[in-house]
Amino acid sequence: MVLDDVIDNLRQYVSLSQEEIKYFFESVTVCRFRKNKVLVERGQLNSPFIFIRKGCLMTFFTDEKDFKHVIQFGMDKWWTGDLNSFMNGEPSIYTIKAMADTEVLMLEKKSFEQLCQRHHAFEGYFRVLFQNSLVSHQKRIIRNISFTAEEKYLTFAKNHPKLELLIPQKYIASYLGITPEFLSMLRRKLAKRK
């Protein structure tokens, strides 16, 4: 199976031969999930690394009081997953749920290792992904500790304009570290300014 949009995404970061692309598609499993379907359960061992071909996934941590803390929203052409579980075989501390009908490519750890060993271009590809991910998470940490709630919301809305139409407000509020009620108030305040 060959999906041109996936190939274009892979080639954004590294040059790949037809043989390397073929091996990549042999290494992944294409899956489709309906909205609200859970892809990774908290406690699951060896969770996969997931490429979102189309759709939206939400990664969240559930605390002792059963409150969901949203860690990430993943959209089209993003990779996501619990990297600690994926890399180290430990139980996942996250749940990953489809927020819309979603099509993904699932990559298991063994297949990942074989892919990188057999075709070194993928080591470069994933290195770039992990570097970009680290930079993105560091920026989010800075926003969380230094931005006001309004600044966090405006940055979110600018960076993810489609998500507000797709994601329930309570999950956006959780991602921003504020209450849904405060987010409603903030949206009303910003709407009045326009």
C-alpha positions as CSV (number, residue, x, y, z in Angstrom):
1,M,0.0,0.0,0.0
2,V,1.3,3.4,-0.9
3,L,-0.2,6.7,0.3
4,D,1.2,9.7,-1.5
5,D,0.4,12.2,1.3
6,V,2.3,10.0,3.8
7,I,5.3,9.7,1.4
8,D,5.3,13.5,1.0
9,N,5.4,13.9,4.8
10,L,8.3,11.4,5.1
11,R,10.2,13.2,2.3
12,Q,9.9,16.6,4.0
13,Y,12.7,15.6,6.3
14,V,14.9,13.0,4.5
15,S,15.4,11.6,1.0
16,L,14.0,8.1,0.6
17,S,14.3,5.5,-2.1
18,Q,11.3,3.5,-3.4
19,E,12.7,0.5,-1.5
20,E,12.8,2.5,1.8
21,I,9.3,3.7,1.2
22,K,8.1,0.2,0.5
23,Y,9.7,-1.1,3.6
24,F,8.1,1.7,5.7
25,F,4.6,0.7,4.5
26,E,5.4,-2.9,5.3
27,S,6.4,-1.9,8.8
28,V,3.2,0.0,9.7
29,T,-0.4,-1.0,10.2
30,V,-3.1,1.2,8.8
31,C,-6.1,1.5,11.2
32,R,-9.3,3.5,11.2
33,F,-11.0,4.6,14.4
34,R,-14.4,6.2,15.0
35,K,-14.8,9.3,17.1
36,N,-14.4,8.6,20.8
37,K,-12.6,5.3,20.3
38,V,-9.6,4.7,22.6
39,L,-6.4,3.7,20.7
40,V,-4.1,3.4,23.7
41,E,-5.3,2.7,27.2
42,R,-3.6,3.8,30.4
43,G,-1.5,0.9,31.6
44,Q,-1.1,-0.6,28.2
45,L,2.4,-2.1,27.6
46,N,4.4,-1.4,24.5
47,S,2.1,1.3,23.1
48,P,2.7,2.1,19.5
49,F,4.1,5.2,17.8
50,I,1.2,6.6,15.8
51,F,1.2,8.7,12.6
52,I,-2.1,10.5,12.1
53,R,-2.9,10.4,8.4
54,K,-6.2,12.3,9.0
55,G,-8.3,13.1,12.0
56,C,-7.5,14.2,15.5
57,L,-6.2,12.4,18.6
58,M,-6.1,13.6,22.2
59,T,-3.5,12.4,24.6
60,F,-4.4,12.8,28.3
61,F,-3.3,11.8,31.8
62,T,-6.0,10.8,34.3
63,D,-5.2,11.7,37.9
64,E,-6.3,10.0,41.2
65,K,-9.5,12.2,41.2
66,D,-10.4,11.0,37.7
67,F,-9.6,14.4,36.2
68,K,-8.3,14.3,32.6
69,H,-5.2,16.5,32.0
70,V,-4.8,17.0,28.3
71,I,-1.2,16.7,27.2
72,Q,-1.5,17.0,23.5
73,F,-3.8,17.2,20.5
74,G,-2.5,15.5,17.4
75,M,-3.8,16.5,13.9
76,D,-3.2,15.4,10.3
77,K,0.4,14.4,9.5
78,W,1.5,14.4,13.2
79,W,3.2,11.6,15.1
80,T,2.0,10.9,18.6
81,G,2.2,8.3,21.4
82,D,3.6,7.6,24.8
83,L,7.3,7.7,24.0
84,N,8.3,6.2,27.3
85,S,6.0,3.2,26.8
86,F,7.0,2.9,23.2
87,M,10.8,3.1,23.7
88,N,11.1,1.4,27.1
89,G,8.2,-1.1,27.0
90,E,6.7,0.4,30.2
91,P,3.0,0.7,30.9
92,S,1.5,3.8,29.3
93,I,0.6,6.6,31.7
94,Y,-1.6,8.2,29.0
95,T,-4.8,7.4,27.2
96,I,-5.0,8.3,23.5
97,K,-8.5,8.9,22.2
98,A,-9.9,9.7,18.7
99,M,-11.6,13.1,18.8
100,A,-12.9,12.7,15.3
101,D,-13.0,9.8,12.8
102,T,-9.3,9.1,12.4
103,E,-7.0,7.1,10.1
104,V,-3.6,6.3,11.5
105,L,-0.5,4.3,10.8
106,M,0.6,2.3,13.8
107,L,4.3,1.5,14.2
108,E,5.3,-1.1,16.9
109,K,8.7,-0.9,18.6
110,K,10.1,-4.0,17.0
111,S,9.2,-2.7,13.5
112,F,10.6,0.7,14.4
113,E,14.0,-0.8,15.4
114,Q,14.1,-2.9,12.2
115,L,13.2,0.0,10.0
116,C,15.9,2.2,11.5
117,Q,18.5,-0.6,11.4
118,R,17.7,-1.6,7.8
119,H,17.3,1.9,6.4
120,H,19.4,4.5,8.2
121,A,17.5,7.3,6.5
122,F,14.7,6.6,9.0
123,E,17.1,7.2,11.9
124,G,17.6,10.7,10.5
125,Y,13.8,11.1,10.0
126,F,12.9,10.2,13.5
127,R,15.8,12.2,15.0
128,V,14.4,15.3,13.3
129,L,10.9,14.4,14.6
130,F,12.1,13.9,18.2
131,Q,14.2,17.2,18.0
132,N,11.1,19.1,16.8
133,S,9.0,17.5,19.4
134,L,11.4,18.5,22.2
135,V,11.5,22.1,21.0
136,S,7.7,22.2,20.8
137,H,7.3,20.8,24.3
138,Q,9.9,23.2,25.7
139,K,8.0,26.1,24.1
140,R,4.8,24.8,25.7
141,I,6.4,24.7,29.1
142,I,7.5,28.3,28.8
143,R,4.0,29.3,27.8
144,N,2.5,27.4,30.7
145,I,4.8,29.0,33.3
146,S,5.0,32.6,31.9
147,F,2.0,33.4,29.8
148,T,-1.3,34.7,31.1
149,A,-4.4,32.5,30.5
150,E,-5.4,35.0,27.7
151,E,-2.0,34.7,26.0
152,K,-2.1,30.9,26.2
153,Y,-5.6,30.8,24.7
154,L,-4.7,33.2,21.9
155,T,-1.5,31.3,21.1
156,F,-3.6,28.0,21.0
157,A,-6.3,29.6,18.8
158,K,-3.6,30.9,16.4
159,N,-1.7,27.7,16.2
160,H,-4.7,25.4,16.0
161,P,-7.6,27.2,14.5
162,K,-9.5,24.1,13.5
163,L,-9.4,22.5,16.9
164,E,-11.8,24.9,18.5
165,L,-14.5,23.6,16.2
166,L,-13.7,20.0,16.9
167,I,-12.7,19.7,20.5
168,P,-15.1,20.2,23.5
169,Q,-14.3,23.3,25.5
170,K,-13.5,21.3,28.7
171,Y,-10.5,19.6,26.9
172,I,-9.2,22.8,25.5
173,A,-9.4,24.3,29.0
174,S,-7.5,21.3,30.4
175,Y,-4.8,21.7,27.8
176,L,-4.4,25.3,28.7
177,G,-4.5,24.6,32.4
178,I,-7.6,26.6,33.2
179,T,-11.2,25.8,34.0
180,P,-13.9,25.5,31.3
181,E,-15.8,28.3,33.1
182,F,-12.8,30.6,32.9
183,L,-12.3,29.8,29.2
184,S,-15.9,30.7,28.5
185,M,-15.5,34.0,30.3
186,L,-12.2,34.6,28.4
187,R,-13.9,33.9,25.0
188,R,-16.8,36.3,25.8
189,K,-14.3,39.0,26.8
190,L,-12.3,38.5,23.6
191,A,-15.5,38.5,21.5
192,K,-16.5,41.9,22.9
193,R,-13.2,43.4,21.9
194,K,-13.7,42.6,18.2
